[in-house]
């Protein structure tokens, strides 16, 4: 009876969304979802760049995800790790520990000549056990598609995240070279539009994820089609709204594909944002103050350096004396500009940020750090949106999360949780253990297994007469 009620509720919501007054977005058709307890045979973790709860709230651009939130579990706030940026967040989602513990502390690597274009993409950089490792150790298969820090990972079906670093490089060529053999062929045959993070690439990744789902216990999928609009046009732009509508359609397509493969009834899905992006207008070139002080050269050779996370930055130095001198200069810069404030090492440690940084910088609303060396300390921001906060503000936006399918409860709203909680909760569903995870296993999100029917009592044996 519970399953019937769940499907009726979803069907009613689908009809309501399809005929929203005032020209609201039409809801893509969704297949009937399972409404049952027990451990799922397949778990799919999907990250969508910049996804927040307002995107599927009443009147938002994601009516399919709104319907799924009603059918399953929805989190209004998911507290980010420090910094709230792409690579640290994705590593936390699969380990359940902070960046200081898993080792992915920023989106770009440091080098002798400053901040490199290269990302921490290789799995060997991870210093904590991951969900994919534990599932593979249990003898089950894993598939990952554009999930950060999976290059070189022991994953059966893999398209790792790759980023062109030279003008002559193409994503499609790099991805095909790094992917599993069967996946590589599909990538090579894809249209040229997949070269950019876009709805076209998201469509390819959804196709690959669906093909791998029947044989995979765990599927990791990153959708980035929303990112370009958020950064170049801003979180409140029409372009961002359209990009999230496209991501919503891709989610609906993934569910229909799972149904066509016959695995939907045994599958659980978690859809979450990686970070929240906020509007920005002014760029902070903090390295310009270090250049004036002689701590860094125009070519990037440094005794001290500021590495940007967007809404925050980390400061590095080759010795304590230099760090103290640089801190004084940046404190003066903060006072002069009103664009940021200094965050001490103690608070950095508490928040699990990079332990190799001497201290941090937190941008004020509307400001964004960039890695540029030279020029005026403040300038017009090229980006219109940025994430990467170091210190949380309860009034600021955070990522959202929706979980649905087999094993999840129905109609549960979570006022607040942490990105640290995702991995231990999924580990429980997968039947594996992440011993180092510091997040909580949120048992209140999970539906207890269906009770097994009682076995009929054996008839009492008659006693023999003496």
Secondary structure, DSSP 8 states (H G I E B T S, - for coil): -HHHHHHHHHHHHHHHHHT-GGG--------------S--SEEEEEEETT--GGGTSTT-S-HHHHHHHHHSEEEEEEE--SS-SHHHHHHHHHH-S-HHHHS--SSS-EETTEE-S----BGGG--S--HHHHHHHTT--EEEES-TT-BT---SEEE------STT--HHHHHHHHS-HHHHHHHHTS-GGGGSSSHHHHHHHHHHHHHHHTT-SEEEEEE-TTHHHHHHT-TTSHHHHHHHHHHHHHHHHHHHHHHHTT-GGGEEEEEEES---EEEEEEE-THHHHHHTTSB-TTS-BSEEEEE-SSEEEEEESSHHHHHHHHHHHHHHHHHH-SEEEE-HHHHHHTT--TT-SEEEEE-TEEEE----SS-SEEE-S-SEE---SS--TTS--EEEEEEETTB-SSEEES-EETHHHHHHHHHHHT---TT--S---GGGB--------------------
